[in-house]
Amino acid sequence: MDLRQNSDKHEAVVAEVLPCTARAWRPDYAAVPDYARRERLLALLNDPFGRLRVRHVYSALTKRAGDLRGPRAEAPGRL
């Protein structure tokens, strides 16, 4: 997904994916100030436990945004 042209879609994807991480984020992503979003996203990227739940059923938009089975995805059987 080209984030330069689809920032509203990017926000929707991140808002869907964040609660599906092993260290889930509960606040409404869209309601959080930009600085807090950046801090949280950087923390998740640096967190060895910040893995995605690969067995979660993601929306079509999120599935199109990228391969959720990448290196940050949780290994099968570790849910």
Backbone bond lengths (Angstrom), bond angles and torsions (degrees), N, CA, C in turn:
res aa  C-N    CA-C-N  psi(-1)  N-CA   C-N-CA  omega(-1)  CA-C   N-CA-C  phi
1 M - - - 1.455 - - 1.522 108.52 -
2 D 1.304 116.53 128.32 1.456 121.83 177.91 1.527 108.23 -79.09
3 L 1.321 116.13 105.31 1.463 120.88 -175.08 1.519 112.52 -67.69
4 R 1.307 117.84 -23.71 1.468 120.35 179.83 1.518 111.14 -66.83
5 Q 1.313 117.42 -29.30 1.457 121.21 -176.82 1.522 112.84 -105.72
6 N 1.301 117.90 -8.51 1.464 120.93 -173.17 1.521 112.32 -133.73
7 S 1.322 118.28 44.92 1.460 119.63 -176.02 1.522 112.41 -62.38
8 D 1.338 117.81 -33.37 1.462 119.41 178.47 1.525 110.66 -67.61
9 K 1.333 116.79 -37.99 1.466 120.16 177.22 1.525 110.68 -70.16
10 H 1.335 116.21 -38.89 1.462 120.19 177.37 1.523 110.16 -59.04
11 E 1.323 116.78 -44.94 1.463 121.05 179.12 1.526 110.61 -60.08
12 A 1.319 117.52 -41.67 1.469 121.27 179.29 1.524 111.15 -64.79
13 V 1.327 116.95 -40.79 1.468 120.83 179.51 1.526 110.20 -65.40
14 V 1.321 117.19 -47.36 1.465 120.41 -179.85 1.521 110.32 -62.88
15 A 1.331 117.58 -40.84 1.468 120.93 178.33 1.523 111.32 -61.80
16 E 1.324 117.40 -32.10 1.466 120.45 178.07 1.527 111.60 -78.62
17 V 1.316 117.17 -38.56 1.462 121.03 -174.03 1.530 112.48 -77.42
18 L 1.323 118.72 -37.72 1.466 120.64 -175.99 1.527 113.82 -53.70
19 P 1.326 119.98 -46.85 1.468 118.44 178.94 1.529 112.95 -67.64
20 C 1.323 117.89 -10.90 1.465 122.07 -178.21 1.515 112.47 -97.70
21 T 1.323 117.41 10.51 1.455 120.16 176.35 1.517 108.88 -86.95
22 A 1.309 115.81 160.83 1.458 120.35 179.88 1.530 111.00 -60.05
23 R 1.317 116.55 -32.87 1.468 121.91 175.75 1.525 107.11 -108.13
24 A 1.298 115.28 73.86 1.468 122.18 -170.42 1.526 112.47 -57.38
25 W 1.317 114.20 146.42 1.456 122.90 177.81 1.509 107.29 -108.48
26 R 1.302 118.39 120.38 1.458 122.33 -172.67 1.525 116.46 -88.26
27 P 1.341 120.73 -32.96 1.473 118.12 -176.52 1.525 112.42 -62.62
28 D 1.313 115.24 157.87 1.459 121.47 175.58 1.527 108.00 -68.29
29 Y 1.321 116.74 114.66 1.466 122.10 -175.45 1.524 111.94 -54.79
30 A 1.313 117.71 -44.25 1.464 121.43 -177.07 1.527 112.35 -65.00
31 A 1.323 117.68 -25.26 1.463 121.32 -177.18 1.529 112.85 -88.77
32 V 1.309 117.75 -8.07 1.466 121.86 -176.50 1.529 109.13 -88.21
33 P 1.343 117.80 138.31 1.467 120.20 179.22 1.538 111.57 -60.39
34 D 1.324 116.14 153.71 1.468 121.22 -177.74 1.522 113.08 -54.34
35 Y 1.348 117.91 -43.31 1.463 119.66 -177.84 1.528 110.94 -61.70
36 A 1.329 117.45 -37.75 1.466 120.73 179.42 1.527 110.78 -70.80
37 R 1.324 116.80 -36.21 1.468 120.33 175.61 1.519 110.38 -60.47
38 R 1.334 116.07 -48.48 1.472 120.43 -179.29 1.519 111.04 -59.65
39 E 1.327 116.80 -45.94 1.467 120.39 -179.81 1.522 111.09 -59.41
40 R 1.325 116.49 -45.19 1.466 120.78 -177.99 1.523 111.53 -67.82
41 L 1.324 117.27 -42.98 1.463 120.27 179.64 1.527 111.18 -64.30
42 L 1.327 117.18 -41.81 1.466 119.96 176.89 1.521 111.23 -63.82
43 A 1.324 116.91 -40.47 1.466 120.16 177.89 1.525 110.83 -62.00
44 L 1.325 117.42 -41.70 1.465 120.37 178.65 1.522 111.94 -65.65
45 L 1.325 117.23 -39.62 1.462 120.26 178.98 1.522 111.72 -64.31
46 N 1.326 116.78 -30.64 1.461 121.24 -179.39 1.519 113.32 -93.87
47 D 1.320 117.81 -2.26 1.465 122.75 -177.44 1.528 109.81 -91.00
48 P 1.332 117.78 117.98 1.467 118.83 179.43 1.525 112.80 -64.47
49 F 1.331 117.51 -15.49 1.460 121.15 179.18 1.527 112.07 -101.61
50 G 1.326 117.75 3.93 1.460 122.35 -178.94 1.521 111.97 -81.51
51 R 1.282 116.94 53.51 1.466 122.46 -175.50 1.526 111.08 -92.54
52 L 1.325 115.60 152.30 1.458 121.14 175.74 1.514 110.29 -82.23
53 R 1.300 115.65 149.95 1.462 120.94 173.87 1.523 107.59 -85.23
54 V 1.319 116.63 106.17 1.465 119.96 -173.71 1.516 112.43 -72.20
55 R 1.307 118.80 -20.93 1.462 120.73 -179.65 1.522 112.95 -88.26
56 H 1.310 117.03 -2.86 1.463 121.31 177.03 1.529 108.63 -68.15
57 V 1.314 117.65 145.24 1.465 121.46 177.96 1.528 108.04 -89.46
58 Y 1.317 115.96 105.96 1.453 121.90 -179.38 1.526 110.46 -89.03
59 S 1.324 116.13 156.75 1.467 121.19 178.17 1.527 109.88 -67.52
60 A 1.321 115.88 164.21 1.463 120.96 178.67 1.529 110.68 -61.05
61 L 1.331 117.17 -38.77 1.462 120.89 178.97 1.521 110.58 -60.01
62 T 1.315 116.94 -46.67 1.456 120.99 -179.28 1.522 111.17 -66.41
63 K 1.304 117.34 -39.60 1.467 120.06 177.63 1.525 110.95 -62.04
64 R 1.328 116.99 -38.46 1.468 120.58 179.20 1.524 111.90 -71.85
65 A 1.320 117.60 -24.40 1.460 121.38 -175.48 1.520 112.45 -67.62
66 G 1.302 117.82 -25.57 1.455 119.47 -179.86 1.506 111.59 170.36
67 D 1.285 114.29 171.30 1.454 120.98 -179.78 1.522 108.13 -80.60
68 L 1.323 117.39 109.50 1.466 121.58 -178.22 1.520 112.28 -80.09
69 R 1.315 116.89 5.02 1.457 119.83 178.53 1.520 110.95 -102.93
70 G 1.305 117.06 21.94 1.460 122.09 -177.86 1.519 112.33 -71.44
71 P 1.337 117.29 -167.76 1.462 121.29 -174.61 1.518 114.09 -64.12
72 R 1.341 118.28 -20.68 1.463 119.67 179.17 1.522 111.78 -90.08
73 A 1.306 117.95 -1.71 1.466 121.06 179.73 1.519 109.70 -77.41
74 E 1.294 114.58 148.02 1.456 120.84 -179.91 1.521 109.78 -71.85
75 A 1.303 116.39 139.62 1.463 120.94 179.43 1.523 109.61 -66.65
76 P 1.341 117.71 142.85 1.471 120.23 177.26 1.524 110.79 -54.71
77 G 1.310 115.58 140.55 1.458 120.25 179.73 1.509 114.10 87.60
78 R 1.323 117.84 -1.80 1.462 120.27 -179.48 1.512 111.75 -109.50
79 L 1.313 118.54 22.01 1.466 120.98 -177.14 1.478 111.58 -78.28
